């Protein structure tokens, strides 16, 4: 489930995905990278072993959540 947060004047969607191992997490990140590139909307993310944390916001709109973020989140959920 995506959660909306506000910090330091920025609003973003965030979700943590957990996998059974690093290779599965990395494979997921590769799929997300292809989606993000196709949508020209790139996430902020981190990976530690089997966990991938993704943050979505639209920098051009002033670091707030927009329809672009919600669309990318929905596409990621379909993976």
Buried (B, 14 or more C-beta within 10 A) or exposed (E): EBEEEEEEEBBBBBBEBEBEEEEBBEEBBEEBEEBBEEEEBEBEBEBEEBEBBBBBBBEEEEBBBBEBBEBBBEBBEEE
